[in-house]
Amino acid sequence: MPRFYFDLLRDNVIALDQDGVHFPSARIVRAEAARTAVDMVKDRLSDDMADFVIIVRDEGGETLFEVQALCGCGSTRSLSE
């Protein structure tokens, strides 16, 4: 089973995934990368988290695709209402 790497680009700094994860196909890893991005946004929505990109690489180091997450939450009303 091929190994894929999920690098994280945030604030112009990239954190390389050194371990990687085995998945049966690139199609499945694409869905997992999207789920990971959604979970990261959901977990940090109350923080002032910057936008980020998950860069998925294959075993040869080639970038297969990127998942971009735009983080923001605003309100024109007080949340205590």
mmCIF file of the N, C-alpha and C atoms, coordinates in Angstrom:
data_MODEL
# 
_entry.id   MODEL 
# 
loop_
_atom_site.group_PDB 
_atom_site.id 
_atom_site.type_symbol 
_atom_site.label_atom_id 
_atom_site.label_alt_id 
_atom_site.label_comp_id 
_atom_site.label_asym_id 
_atom_site.label_entity_id 
_atom_site.label_seq_id 
_atom_site.pdbx_PDB_ins_code 
_atom_site.Cartn_x 
_atom_site.Cartn_y 
_atom_site.Cartn_z 
_atom_site.occupancy 
_atom_site.B_iso_or_equiv 
_atom_site.pdbx_formal_charge 
_atom_site.auth_seq_id 
_atom_site.auth_comp_id 
_atom_site.auth_asym_id 
_atom_site.auth_atom_id 
_atom_site.pdbx_PDB_model_num 
ATOM 1   N N  . MET A 1 1  ? 0.848   -1.174 0.000  1.00 0.00 ? 1  MET A N  1 
ATOM 2   C CA . MET A 1 1  ? 0.000   0.000  0.000  1.00 0.00 ? 1  MET A CA 1 
ATOM 3   C C  . MET A 1 1  ? 0.896   1.241  0.000  1.00 0.00 ? 1  MET A C  1 
ATOM 4   N N  . PRO A 1 2  ? 0.602   2.209  -0.875 1.00 0.00 ? 2  PRO A N  1 
ATOM 5   C CA . PRO A 1 2  ? 1.455   3.407  -0.948 1.00 0.00 ? 2  PRO A CA 1 
ATOM 6   C C  . PRO A 1 2  ? 1.332   4.299  0.290  1.00 0.00 ? 2  PRO A C  1 
ATOM 7   N N  . ARG A 1 3  ? 2.405   5.026  0.528  1.00 0.00 ? 3  ARG A N  1 
ATOM 8   C CA . ARG A 1 3  ? 2.464   5.962  1.659  1.00 0.00 ? 3  ARG A CA 1 
ATOM 9   C C  . ARG A 1 3  ? 2.296   7.379  1.118  1.00 0.00 ? 3  ARG A C  1 
ATOM 10  N N  . PHE A 1 4  ? 1.498   8.168  1.848  1.00 0.00 ? 4  PHE A N  1 
ATOM 11  C CA . PHE A 1 4  ? 1.240   9.565  1.497  1.00 0.00 ? 4  PHE A CA 1 
ATOM 12  C C  . PHE A 1 4  ? 1.609   10.449 2.683  1.00 0.00 ? 4  PHE A C  1 
ATOM 13  N N  . TYR A 1 5  ? 2.023   11.671 2.364  1.00 0.00 ? 5  TYR A N  1 
ATOM 14  C CA . TYR A 1 5  ? 2.478   12.616 3.391  1.00 0.00 ? 5  TYR A CA 1 
ATOM 15  C C  . TYR A 1 5  ? 1.596   13.857 3.369  1.00 0.00 ? 5  TYR A C  1 
ATOM 16  N N  . PHE A 1 6  ? 1.178   14.296 4.554  1.00 0.00 ? 6  PHE A N  1 
ATOM 17  C CA . PHE A 1 6  ? 0.326   15.468 4.711  1.00 0.00 ? 6  PHE A CA 1 
ATOM 18  C C  . PHE A 1 6  ? 1.165   16.591 5.322  1.00 0.00 ? 6  PHE A C  1 
ATOM 19  N N  . ASP A 1 7  ? 1.696   17.468 4.481  1.00 0.00 ? 7  ASP A N  1 
ATOM 20  C CA . ASP A 1 7  ? 2.445   18.625 4.966  1.00 0.00 ? 7  ASP A CA 1 
ATOM 21  C C  . ASP A 1 7  ? 1.454   19.754 5.259  1.00 0.00 ? 7  ASP A C  1 
ATOM 22  N N  . LEU A 1 8  ? 1.809   20.612 6.201  1.00 0.00 ? 8  LEU A N  1 
ATOM 23  C CA . LEU A 1 8  ? 0.925   21.711 6.587  1.00 0.00 ? 8  LEU A CA 1 
ATOM 24  C C  . LEU A 1 8  ? 1.623   23.040 6.335  1.00 0.00 ? 8  LEU A C  1 
ATOM 25  N N  . LEU A 1 9  ? 1.008   23.882 5.532  1.00 0.00 ? 9  LEU A N  1 
ATOM 26  C CA . LEU A 1 9  ? 1.516   25.225 5.244  1.00 0.00 ? 9  LEU A CA 1 
ATOM 27  C C  . LEU A 1 9  ? 0.604   26.231 5.931  1.00 0.00 ? 9  LEU A C  1 
ATOM 28  N N  . ARG A 1 10 ? 1.193   27.000 6.860  1.00 0.00 ? 10 ARG A N  1 
ATOM 29  C CA . ARG A 1 10 ? 0.424   28.008 7.599  1.00 0.00 ? 10 ARG A CA 1 
ATOM 30  C C  . ARG A 1 10 ? 1.357   29.168 7.916  1.00 0.00 ? 10 ARG A C  1 
ATOM 31  N N  . ASP A 1 11 ? 0.889   30.381 7.676  1.00 0.00 ? 11 ASP A N  1 
ATOM 32  C CA . ASP A 1 11 ? 1.685   31.588 7.929  1.00 0.00 ? 11 ASP A CA 1 
ATOM 33  C C  . ASP A 1 11 ? 3.038   31.535 7.218  1.00 0.00 ? 11 ASP A C  1 
ATOM 34  N N  . ASN A 1 12 ? 3.039   31.053 5.997  1.00 0.00 ? 12 ASN A N  1 
ATOM 35  C CA . ASN A 1 12 ? 4.250   30.935 5.171  1.00 0.00 ? 12 ASN A CA 1 
ATOM 36  C C  . ASN A 1 12 ? 5.305   30.007 5.756  1.00 0.00 ? 12 ASN A C  1 
ATOM 37  N N  . VAL A 1 13 ? 4.908   29.127 6.662  1.00 0.00 ? 13 VAL A N  1 
ATOM 38  C CA . VAL A 1 13 ? 5.813   28.142 7.254  1.00 0.00 ? 13 VAL A CA 1 
ATOM 39  C C  . VAL A 1 13 ? 5.247   26.757 6.950  1.00 0.00 ? 13 VAL A C  1 
ATOM 40  N N  . ILE A 1 14 ? 6.101   25.872 6.477  1.00 0.00 ? 14 ILE A N  1 
ATOM 41  C CA . ILE A 1 14 ? 5.652   24.521 6.150  1.00 0.00 ? 14 ILE A CA 1 
ATOM 42  C C  . ILE A 1 14 ? 6.174   23.525 7.186  1.00 0.00 ? 14 ILE A C  1 
ATOM 43  N N  . ALA A 1 15 ? 5.269   22.703 7.671  1.00 0.00 ? 15 ALA A N  1 
ATOM 44  C CA . ALA A 1 15 ? 5.628   21.614 8.586  1.00 0.00 ? 15 ALA A CA 1 
ATOM 45  C C  . ALA A 1 15 ? 5.549   20.323 7.777  1.00 0.00 ? 15 ALA A C  1 
ATOM 46  N N  . LEU A 1 16 ? 6.695   19.710 7.567  1.00 0.00 ? 16 LEU A N  1 
ATOM 47  C CA . LEU A 1 16 ? 6.749   18.490 6.759  1.00 0.00 ? 16 LEU A CA 1 
ATOM 48  C C  . LEU A 1 16 ? 6.335   17.276 7.574  1.00 0.00 ? 16 LEU A C  1 
ATOM 49  N N  . ASP A 1 17 ? 5.500   16.462 6.977  1.00 0.00 ? 17 ASP A N  1 
ATOM 50  C CA . ASP A 1 17 ? 5.105   15.185 7.570  1.00 0.00 ? 17 ASP A CA 1 
ATOM 51  C C  . ASP A 1 17 ? 6.250   14.206 7.331  1.00 0.00 ? 17 ASP A C  1 
ATOM 52  N N  . GLN A 1 18 ? 6.906   13.793 8.378  1.00 0.00 ? 18 GLN A N  1 
ATOM 53  C CA . GLN A 1 18 ? 8.052   12.897 8.262  1.00 0.00 ? 18 GLN A CA 1 
ATOM 54  C C  . GLN A 1 18 ? 7.652   11.426 8.232  1.00 0.00 ? 18 GLN A C  1 
ATOM 55  N N  . ASP A 1 19 ? 6.452   11.117 8.731  1.00 0.00 ? 19 ASP A N  1 
ATOM 56  C CA . ASP A 1 19 ? 6.045   9.717  8.867  1.00 0.00 ? 19 ASP A CA 1 
ATOM 57  C C  . ASP A 1 19 ? 5.186   9.213  7.722  1.00 0.00 ? 19 ASP A C  1 
ATOM 58  N N  . GLY A 1 20 ? 4.221   9.988  7.317  1.00 0.00 ? 20 GLY A N  1 
ATOM 59  C CA . GLY A 1 20 ? 3.307   9.565  6.275  1.00 0.00 ? 20 GLY A CA 1 
ATOM 60  C C  . GLY A 1 20 ? 2.305   8.533  6.779  1.00 0.00 ? 20 GLY A C  1 
ATOM 61  N N  . VAL A 1 21 ? 1.332   8.248  5.922  1.00 0.00 ? 21 VAL A N  1 
ATOM 62  C CA . VAL A 1 21 ? 0.270   7.299  6.239  1.00 0.00 ? 21 VAL A CA 1 
ATOM 63  C C  . VAL A 1 21 ? -0.004  6.464  5.007  1.00 0.00 ? 21 VAL A C  1 
ATOM 64  N N  . HIS A 1 22 ? -0.267  5.183  5.226  1.00 0.00 ? 22 HIS A N  1 
ATOM 65  C CA . HIS A 1 22 ? -0.592  4.291  4.115  1.00 0.00 ? 22 HIS A CA 1 
ATOM 66  C C  . HIS A 1 22 ? -2.069  4.402  3.753  1.00 0.00 ? 22 HIS A C  1 
ATOM 67  N N  . PHE A 1 23 ? -2.344  4.530  2.455  1.00 0.00 ? 23 PHE A N  1 
ATOM 68  C CA . PHE A 1 23 ? -3.703  4.526  1.924  1.00 0.00 ? 23 PHE A CA 1 
ATOM 69  C C  . PHE A 1 23 ? -3.705  3.684  0.658  1.00 0.00 ? 23 PHE A C  1 
ATOM 70  N N  . PRO A 1 24 ? -4.823  3.052  0.341  1.00 0.00 ? 24 PRO A N  1 
ATOM 71  C CA . PRO A 1 24 ? -4.866  2.202  -0.846 1.00 0.00 ? 24 PRO A CA 1 
ATOM 72  C C  . PRO A 1 24 ? -4.836  2.967  -2.171 1.00 0.00 ? 24 PRO A C  1 
ATOM 73  N N  . SER A 1 25 ? -5.273  4.250  -2.162 1.00 0.00 ? 25 SER A N  1 
ATOM 74  C CA . SER A 1 25 ? -5.289  4.987  -3.429 1.00 0.00 ? 25 SER A CA 1 
ATOM 75  C C  . SER A 1 25 ? -5.254  6.493  -3.171 1.00 0.00 ? 25 SER A C  1 
ATOM 76  N N  . ALA A 1 26 ? -4.889  7.236  -4.212 1.00 0.00 ? 26 ALA A N  1 
ATOM 77  C CA . ALA A 1 26 ? -4.869  8.696  -4.130 1.00 0.00 ? 26 ALA A CA 1 
ATOM 78  C C  . ALA A 1 26 ? -6.284  9.249  -3.975 1.00 0.00 ? 26 ALA A C  1 
ATOM 79  N N  . ARG A 1 27 ? -7.272  8.583  -4.527 1.00 0.00 ? 27 ARG A N  1 
ATOM 80  C CA . ARG A 1 27 ? -8.660  9.028  -4.392 1.00 0.00 ? 27 ARG A CA 1 
ATOM 81  C C  . ARG A 1 27 ? -9.100  8.995  -2.926 1.00 0.00 ? 27 ARG A C  1 
ATOM 82  N N  . ILE A 1 28 ? -8.723  7.945  -2.228 1.00 0.00 ? 28 ILE A N  1 
ATOM 83  C CA . ILE A 1 28 ? -9.072  7.825  -0.813 1.00 0.00 ? 28 ILE A CA 1 
ATOM 84  C C  . ILE A 1 28 ? -8.296  8.835  0.024  1.00 0.00 ? 28 ILE A C  1 
ATOM 85  N N  . VAL A 1 29 ? -7.031  9.042  -0.299 1.00 0.00 ? 29 VAL A N  1 
ATOM 86  C CA . VAL A 1 29 ? -6.233  10.006 0.474  1.00 0.00 ? 29 VAL A CA 1 
ATOM 87  C C  . VAL A 1 29 ? -6.739  11.431 0.254  1.00 0.00 ? 29 VAL A C  1 
ATOM 88  N N  . ARG A 1 30 ? -7.288  11.717 -0.912 1.00 0.00 ? 30 ARG A N  1 
ATOM 89  C CA . ARG A 1 30 ? -7.857  13.050 -1.159 1.00 0.00 ? 30 ARG A CA 1 
ATOM 90  C C  . ARG A 1 30 ? -9.050  13.305 -0.233 1.00 0.00 ? 30 ARG A C  1 
ATOM 91  N N  . ALA A 1 31 ? -9.909  12.317 -0.092 1.00 0.00 ? 31 ALA A N  1 
ATOM 92  C CA . ALA A 1 31 ? -11.053 12.451 0.814  1.00 0.00 ? 31 ALA A CA 1 
ATOM 93  C C  . ALA A 1 31 ? -10.583 12.605 2.256  1.00 0.00 ? 31 ALA A C  1 
ATOM 94  N N  . GLU A 1 32 ? -9.560  11.873 2.643  1.00 0.00 ? 32 GLU A N  1 
ATOM 95  C CA . GLU A 1 32 ? -9.028  11.970 4.008  1.00 0.00 ? 32 GLU A CA 1 
ATOM 96  C C  . GLU A 1 32 ? -8.397  13.336 4.258  1.00 0.00 ? 32 GLU A C  1 
ATOM 97  N N  . ALA A 1 33 ? -7.706  13.884 3.275  1.00 0.00 ? 33 ALA A N  1 
ATOM 98  C CA . ALA A 1 33 ? -7.110  15.216 3.422  1.00 0.00 ? 33 ALA A CA 1 
ATOM 99  C C  . ALA A 1 33 ? -8.201  16.267 3.599  1.00 0.00 ? 33 ALA A C  1 
ATOM 100 N N  . ALA A 1 34 ? -9.288  16.150 2.855  1.00 0.00 ? 34 ALA A N  1 
ATOM 101 C CA . ALA A 1 34 ? -10.406 17.093 3.005  1.00 0.00 ? 34 ALA A CA 1 
ATOM 102 C C  . ALA A 1 34 ? -11.036 16.963 4.386  1.00 0.00 ? 34 ALA A C  1 
ATOM 103 N N  . ARG A 1 35 ? -11.229 15.738 4.861  1.00 0.00 ? 35 ARG A N  1 
ATOM 104 C CA . ARG A 1 35 ? -11.784 15.532 6.207  1.00 0.00 ? 35 ARG A CA 1 
ATOM 105 C C  . ARG A 1 35 ? -10.861 16.105 7.272  1.00 0.00 ? 35 ARG A C  1 
ATOM 106 N N  . THR A 1 36 ? -9.567  15.923 7.094  1.00 0.00 ? 36 THR A N  1 
ATOM 107 C CA . THR A 1 36 ? -8.591  16.454 8.043  1.00 0.00 ? 36 THR A CA 1 
ATOM 108 C C  . THR A 1 36 ? -8.678  17.972 8.113  1.00 0.00 ? 36 THR A C  1 
ATOM 109 N N  . ALA A 1 37 ? -8.789  18.622 6.960  1.00 0.00 ? 37 ALA A N  1 
ATOM 110 C CA . ALA A 1 37 ? -8.898  20.085 6.927  1.00 0.00 ? 37 ALA A CA 1 
ATOM 111 C C  . ALA A 1 37 ? -10.164 20.552 7.637  1.00 0.00 ? 37 ALA A C  1 
ATOM 112 N N  . VAL A 1 38 ? -11.274 19.874 7.388  1.00 0.00 ? 38 VAL A N  1 
ATOM 113 C CA . VAL A 1 38 ? -12.538 20.234 8.049  1.00 0.00 ? 38 VAL A CA 1 
ATOM 114 C C  . VAL A 1 38 ? -12.401 20.087 9.563  1.00 0.00 ? 38 VAL A C  1 
ATOM 115 N N  . ASP A 1 39 ? -11.814 18.990 10.005 1.00 0.00 ? 39 ASP A N  1 
ATOM 116 C CA . ASP A 1 39 ? -11.622 18.766 11.446 1.00 0.00 ? 39 ASP A CA 1 
ATOM 117 C C  . ASP A 1 39 ? -10.731 19.835 12.066 1.00 0.00 ? 39 ASP A C  1 
ATOM 118 N N  . MET A 1 40 ? -9.669  20.222 11.361 1.00 0.00 ? 40 MET A N  1 
ATOM 119 C CA . MET A 1 40 ? -8.770  21.248 11.884 1.00 0.00 ? 40 MET A CA 1 
ATOM 120 C C  . MET A 1 40 ? -9.486  22.585 12.028 1.00 0.00 ? 40 MET A C  1 
ATOM 121 N N  . VAL A 1 41 ? -10.306 22.936 11.049 1.00 0.00 ? 41 VAL A N  1 
ATOM 122 C CA . VAL A 1 41 ? -11.058 24.185 11.126 1.00 0.00 ? 41 VAL A CA 1 
ATOM 123 C C  . VAL A 1 41 ? -12.050 24.117 12.275 1.00 0.00 ? 41 VAL A C  1 
ATOM 124 N N  . LYS A 1 42 ? -12.772 23.013 12.371 1.00 0.00 ? 42 LYS A N  1 
ATOM 125 C CA . LYS A 1 42 ? -13.784 22.848 13.420 1.00 0.00 ? 42 LYS A CA 1 
ATOM 126 C C  . LYS A 1 42 ? -13.159 22.916 14.810 1.00 0.00 ? 42 LYS A C  1 
ATOM 127 N N  . ASP A 1 43 ? -12.006 22.282 14.993 1.00 0.00 ? 43 ASP A N  1 
ATOM 128 C CA . ASP A 1 43 ? -11.335 22.257 16.291 1.00 0.00 ? 43 ASP A CA 1 
ATOM 129 C C  . ASP A 1 43 ? -10.781 23.614 16.692 1.00 0.00 ? 43 ASP A C  1 
ATOM 130 N N  . ARG A 1 44 ? -10.507 24.473 15.727 1.00 0.00 ? 44 ARG A N  1 
ATOM 131 C CA . ARG A 1 44 ? -9.852  25.745 16.032 1.00 0.00 ? 44 ARG A CA 1 
ATOM 132 C C  . ARG A 1 44 ? -10.680 26.959 15.663 1.00 0.00 ? 44 ARG A C  1 
ATOM 133 N N  . LEU A 1 45 ? -11.969 26.773 15.440 1.00 0.00 ? 45 LEU A N  1 
ATOM 134 C CA . LEU A 1 45 ? -12.807 27.887 15.008 1.00 0.00 ? 45 LEU A CA 1 
ATOM 135 C C  . LEU A 1 45 ? -12.858 29.002 16.036 1.00 0.00 ? 45 LEU A C  1 
ATOM 136 N N  . SER A 1 46 ? -12.756 28.657 17.314 1.00 0.00 ? 46 SER A N  1 
ATOM 137 C CA . SER A 1 46 ? -12.788 29.690 18.346 1.00 0.00 ? 46 SER A CA 1 
ATOM 138 C C  . SER A 1 46 ? -11.453 30.422 18.467 1.00 0.00 ? 46 SER A C  1 
ATOM 139 N N  . ASP A 1 47 ? -10.386 29.845 17.945 1.00 0.00 ? 47 ASP A N  1 
ATOM 140 C CA . ASP A 1 47 ? -9.077  30.497 17.954 1.00 0.00 ? 47 ASP A CA 1 
ATOM 141 C C  . ASP A 1 47 ? -8.982  31.428 16.746 1.00 0.00 ? 47 ASP A C  1 
ATOM 142 N N  . ASP A 1 48 ? -7.973  32.249 16.743 1.00 0.00 ? 48 ASP A N  1 
ATOM 143 C CA . ASP A 1 48 ? -7.704  33.073 15.572 1.00 0.00 ? 48 ASP A CA 1 
ATOM 144 C C  . ASP A 1 48 ? -6.727  32.336 14.669 1.00 0.00 ? 48 ASP A C  1 
ATOM 145 N N  . MET A 1 49 ? -7.152  31.210 14.167 1.00 0.00 ? 49 MET A N  1 
ATOM 146 C CA . MET A 1 49 ? -6.284  30.385 13.327 1.00 0.00 ? 49 MET A CA 1 
ATOM 147 C C  . MET A 1 49 ? -6.223  30.975 11.922 1.00 0.00 ? 49 MET A C  1 
ATOM 148 N N  . ALA A 1 50 ? -5.043  31.036 11.396 1.00 0.00 ? 50 ALA A N  1 
ATOM 149 C CA . ALA A 1 50 ? -4.850  31.542 10.047 1.00 0.00 ? 50 ALA A CA 1 
ATOM 150 C C  . ALA A 1 50 ? -5.297  30.493 9.028  1.00 0.00 ? 50 ALA A C  1 
ATOM 151 N N  . ASP A 1 51 ? -5.514  30.953 7.809  1.00 0.00 ? 51 ASP A N  1 
ATOM 152 C CA . ASP A 1 51 ? -5.795  30.031 6.719  1.00 0.00 ? 51 ASP A CA 1 
ATOM 153 C C  . ASP A 1 51 ? -4.622  29.064 6.601  1.00 0.00 ? 51 ASP A C  1 
ATOM 154 N N  . PHE A 1 52 ? -4.875  27.888 6.055  1.00 0.00 ? 52 PHE A N  1 
ATOM 155 C CA . PHE A 1 52 ? -3.803  26.918 5.903  1.00 0.00 ? 52 PHE A CA 1 
ATOM 156 C C  . PHE A 1 52 ? -4.026  26.056 4.673  1.00 0.00 ? 52 PHE A C  1 
ATOM 157 N N  . VAL A 1 53 ? -2.980  25.328 4.306  1.00 0.00 ? 53 VAL A N  1 
ATOM 158 C CA . VAL A 1 53 ? -3.029  24.426 3.163  1.00 0.00 ? 53 VAL A CA 1 
ATOM 159 C C  . VAL A 1 53 ? -2.432  23.094 3.599  1.00 0.00 ? 53 VAL A C  1 
ATOM 160 N N  . ILE A 1 54 ? -3.129  22.015 3.291  1.00 0.00 ? 54 ILE A N  1 
ATOM 161 C CA . ILE A 1 54 ? -2.563  20.673 3.458  1.00 0.00 ? 54 ILE A CA 1 
ATOM 162 C C  . ILE A 1 54 ? -2.051  20.258 2.094  1.00 0.00 ? 54 ILE A C  1 
ATOM 163 N N  . ILE A 1 55 ? -0.763  19.984 2.045  1.00 0.00 ? 55 ILE A N  1 
ATOM 164 C CA . ILE A 1 55 ? -0.118  19.568 0.797  1.00 0.00 ? 55 ILE A CA 1 
ATOM 165 C C  . ILE A 1 55 ? 0.112   18.064 0.889  1.00 0.00 ? 55 ILE A C  1 
ATOM 166 N N  . VAL A 1 56 ? -0.448  17.323 -0.044 1.00 0.00 ? 56 VAL A N  1 
ATOM 167 C CA . VAL A 1 56 ? -0.317  15.868 -0.019 1.00 0.00 ? 56 VAL A CA 1 
ATOM 168 C C  . VAL A 1 56 ? 0.737   15.448 -1.035 1.00 0.00 ? 56 VAL A C  1 
ATOM 169 N N  . ARG A 1 57 ? 1.741   14.714 -0.515 1.00 0.00 ? 57 ARG A N  1 
ATOM 170 C CA . ARG A 1 57 ? 2.837   14.203 -1.355 1.00 0.00 ? 57 ARG A CA 1 
ATOM 171 C C  . ARG A 1 57 ? 2.789   12.685 -1.399 1.00 0.00 ? 57 ARG A C  1 
ATOM 172 N N  . ASP A 1 58 ? 3.349   12.141 -2.473 1.00 0.00 ? 58 ASP A N  1 
ATOM 173 C CA . ASP A 1 58 ? 3.490   10.693 -2.567 1.00 0.00 ? 58 ASP A CA 1 
ATOM 174 C C  . ASP A 1 58 ? 4.856   10.266 -2.040 1.00 0.00 ? 58 ASP A C  1 
ATOM 175 N N  . GLU A 1 59 ? 5.148   8.986  -2.127 1.00 0.00 ? 59 GLU A N  1 
ATOM 176 C CA . GLU A 1 59 ? 6.406   8.451  -1.588 1.00 0.00 ? 59 GLU A CA 1 
ATOM 177 C C  . GLU A 1 59 ? 7.641   9.027  -2.270 1.00 0.00 ? 59 GLU A C  1 
ATOM 178 N N  . GLY A 1 60 ? 7.491   9.460  -3.506 1.00 0.00 ? 60 GLY A N  1 
ATOM 179 C CA . GLY A 1 60 ? 8.603   10.053 -4.232 1.00 0.00 ? 60 GLY A CA 1 
ATOM 180 C C  . GLY A 1 60 ? 8.799   11.537 -3.953 1.00 0.00 ? 60 GLY A C  1 
ATOM 181 N N  . GLY A 1 61 ? 7.914   12.106 -3.114 1.00 0.00 ? 61 GLY A N  1 
ATOM 182 C CA . GLY A 1 61 ? 8.019   13.517 -2.775 1.00 0.00 ? 61 GLY A CA 1 
ATOM 183 C C  . GLY A 1 61 ? 7.259   14.438 -3.711 1.00 0.00 ? 61 GLY A C  1 
ATOM 184 N N  . GLU A 1 62 ? 6.575   13.873 -4.702 1.00 0.00 ? 62 GLU A N  1 
ATOM 185 C CA . GLU A 1 62 ? 5.826   14.681 -5.650 1.00 0.00 ? 62 GLU A CA 1 
ATOM 186 C C  . GLU A 1 62 ? 4.503   15.138 -5.027 1.00 0.00 ? 62 GLU A C  1 
ATOM 187 N N  . THR A 1 63 ? 4.200   16.432 -5.187 1.00 0.00 ? 63 THR A N  1 
ATOM 188 C CA . THR A 1 63 ? 2.930   16.959 -4.697 1.00 0.00 ? 63 THR A CA 1 
ATOM 189 C C  . THR A 1 63 ? 1.810   16.456 -5.592 1.00 0.00 ? 63 THR A C  1 
ATOM 190 N N  . LEU A 1 64 ? 0.830   15.803 -4.980 1.00 0.00 ? 64 LEU A N  1 
ATOM 191 C CA . LEU A 1 64 ? -0.310  15.285 -5.729 1.00 0.00 ? 64 LEU A CA 1 
ATOM 192 C C  . LEU A 1 64 ? -1.439  16.297 -5.802 1.00 0.00 ? 64 LEU A C  1 
ATOM 193 N N  . PHE A 1 65 ? -1.714  16.963 -4.686 1.00 0.00 ? 65 PHE A N  1 
ATOM 194 C CA . PHE A 1 65 ? -2.742  17.978 -4.633 1.00 0.00 ? 65 PHE A CA 1 
ATOM 195 C C  . PHE A 1 65 ? -2.634  18.737 -3.320 1.00 0.00 ? 65 PHE A C  1 
ATOM 196 N N  . GLU A 1 66 ? -3.428  19.803 -3.229 1.00 0.00 ? 66 GLU A N  1 
ATOM 197 C CA . GLU A 1 66 ? -3.459  20.635 -2.025 1.00 0.00 ? 66 GLU A CA 1 
ATOM 198 C C  . GLU A 1 66 ? -4.914  20.838 -1.613 1.00 0.00 ? 66 GLU A C  1 
ATOM 199 N N  . VAL A 1 67 ? -5.135  20.880 -0.321 1.00 0.00 ? 67 VAL A N  1 
ATOM 200 C CA . VAL A 1 67 ? -6.450  21.209 0.226  1.00 0.00 ? 67 VAL A CA 1 
ATOM 201 C C  . VAL A 1 67 ? -6.286  22.531 0.965  1.00 0.00 ? 67 VAL A C  1 
ATOM 202 N N  . GLN A 1 68 ? -6.997  23.563 0.508  1.00 0.00 ? 68 GLN A N  1 
ATOM 203 C CA . GLN A 1 68 ? -6.892  24.885 1.118  1.00 0.00 ? 68 GLN A CA 1 
ATOM 204 C C  . GLN A 1 68 ? -8.069  25.114 2.052  1.00 0.00 ? 68 GLN A C  1 
ATOM 205 N N  . ALA A 1 69 ? -7.789  25.662 3.211  1.00 0.00 ? 69 ALA A N  1 
ATOM 206 C CA . ALA A 1 69 ? -8.835  25.976 4.182  1.00 0.00 ? 69 ALA A CA 1 
ATOM 207 C C  . ALA A 1 69 ? -8.770  27.463 4.510  1.00 0.00 ? 69 ALA A C  1 
ATOM 208 N N  . LEU A 1 70 ? -9.879  28.128 4.336  1.00 0.00 ? 70 LEU A N  1 
ATOM 209 C CA . LEU A 1 70 ? -9.992  29.545 4.656  1.00 0.00 ? 70 LEU A CA 1 
ATOM 210 C C  . LEU A 1 70 ? -10.754 29.651 5.964  1.00 0.00 ? 70 LEU A C  1 
ATOM 211 N N  . CYS A 1 71 ? -10.100 30.168 6.980  1.00 0.00 ? 71 CYS A N  1 
ATOM 212 C CA . CYS A 1 71 ? -10.687 30.207 8.321  1.00 0.00 ? 71 CYS A CA 1 
ATOM 213 C C  . CYS A 1 71 ? -11.154 31.612 8.647  1.00 0.00 ? 71 CYS A C  1 
ATOM 214 N N  . GLY A 1 72 ? -12.378 31.695 9.065  1.00 0.00 ? 72 GLY A N  1 
ATOM 215 C CA . GLY A 1 72 ? -12.888 32.981 9.478  1.00 0.00 ? 72 GLY A CA 1 
ATOM 216 C C  . GLY A 1 72 ? -14.283 32.836 10.054 1.00 0.00 ? 72 GLY A C  1 
ATOM 217 N N  . CYS A 1 73 ? -14.554 33.644 11.004 1.00 0.00 ? 73 CYS A N  1 
ATOM 218 C CA . CYS A 1 73 ? -15.864 33.632 11.632 1.00 0.00 ? 73 CYS A CA 1 
ATOM 219 C C  . CYS A 1 73 ? -16.153 35.045 12.106 1.00 0.00 ? 73 CYS A C  1 
ATOM 220 N N  . GLY A 1 74 ? -17.233 35.601 11.658 1.00 0.00 ? 74 GLY A N  1 
ATOM 221 C CA . GLY A 1 74 ? -17.550 36.954 12.070 1.00 0.00 ? 74 GLY A CA 1 
ATOM 222 C C  . GLY A 1 74 ? -19.035 37.085 12.344 1.00 0.00 ? 74 GLY A C  1 
ATOM 223 N N  . SER A 1 75 ? -19.379 38.093 13.090 1.00 0.00 ? 75 SER A N  1 
ATOM 224 C CA . SER A 1 75 ? -20.765 38.324 13.431 1.00 0.00 ? 75 SER A CA 1 
ATOM 225 C C  . SER A 1 75 ? -20.989 39.819 13.578 1.00 0.00 ? 75 SER A C  1 
ATOM 226 N N  . THR A 1 76 ? -22.165 40.238 13.200 1.00 0.00 ? 76 THR A N  1 
ATOM 227 C CA . THR A 1 76 ? -22.521 41.639 13.385 1.00 0.00 ? 76 THR A CA 1 
ATOM 228 C C  . THR A 1 76 ? -23.325 41.816 14.669 1.00 0.00 ? 76 THR A C  1 
ATOM 229 N N  . ARG A 1 77 ? -23.624 40.709 15.335 1.00 0.00 ? 77 ARG A N  1 
ATOM 230 C CA . ARG A 1 77 ? -24.376 40.740 16.585 1.00 0.00 ? 77 ARG A CA 1 
ATOM 231 C C  . ARG A 1 77 ? -23.579 40.093 17.692 1.00 0.00 ? 77 ARG A C  1 
ATOM 232 N N  . SER A 1 78 ? -23.904 40.469 18.905 1.00 0.00 ? 78 SER A N  1 
ATOM 233 C CA . SER A 1 78 ? -23.269 39.854 20.078 1.00 0.00 ? 78 SER A CA 1 
ATOM 234 C C  . SER A 1 78 ? -23.735 38.415 20.191 1.00 0.00 ? 78 SER A C  1 
ATOM 235 N N  . LEU A 1 79 ? -22.824 37.511 20.482 1.00 0.00 ? 79 LEU A N  1 
ATOM 236 C CA . LEU A 1 79 ? -23.163 36.107 20.618 1.00 0.00 ? 79 LEU A CA 1 
ATOM 237 C C  . LEU A 1 79 ? -23.918 35.819 21.896 1.00 0.00 ? 79 LEU A C  1 
ATOM 238 N N  . SER A 1 80 ? -23.967 36.762 22.821 1.00 0.00 ? 80 SER A N  1 
ATOM 239 C CA . SER A 1 80 ? -24.675 36.535 24.083 1.00 0.00 ? 80 SER A CA 1 
ATOM 240 C C  . SER A 1 80 ? -26.172 36.789 23.943 1.00 0.00 ? 80 SER A C  1 
ATOM 241 N N  . GLU A 1 81 ? -26.607 37.316 22.819 1.00 0.00 ? 81 GLU A N  1 
ATOM 242 C CA . GLU A 1 81 ? -28.040 37.596 22.622 1.00 0.00 ? 81 GLU A CA 1 
ATOM 243 C C  . GLU A 1 81 ? -28.828 36.341 22.390 1.00 0.00 ? 81 GLU A C  1 
# 
